[in-house]
């Protein structure tokens, strides 16, 4: 099976995003970040936050604060929490306001669906009459559902589903 992309628009409700942060530039520390938080108990800690609102087991990669001069951006691996959640010591957070969120649901039989996800989501977004909108919040997010992504064992017969979140607005003609 090839990779398929489906599009959905949501009225996204404000959340506080809490996790561990790295800066991506010439080096990409993201794979090491995920490896560490999944093995060192950090993800378990985040999953057990009393104010967590993302489904149990789901993890999210937040990307934003792009610097065009250095070509660097901030990447935070974490979870959604209530907007007024207390941020534990040693963790980063970003507040995400209410906004219109476009989601590219990318499906395939490999777990490496994040490659090219931004471009695929923008394409399917435009095909559905929407464009990215960074005026409210300049971010994008990788969404890893526990049920549809994390607990599936890759053996060539499985269907992985990966979400790519991008604030959007209706395309004006």
Secondary structure, DSSP 8 states (H G I E B T S, - for coil): ---EEEEEEEEE--EEEEEEEEEESSS--HHHHHHHHHHSSHHHHHHT-TTB-S-TT-EEEEEEEEETTTTEEEEEEEEEE-TT----TT-EEEEE-SEEEEEEEEEESSS---TTHHHHHHHHHHHTTEEE--SS--EEEEEE-IIIIIT---SSS--EEEEEEEEEEE---
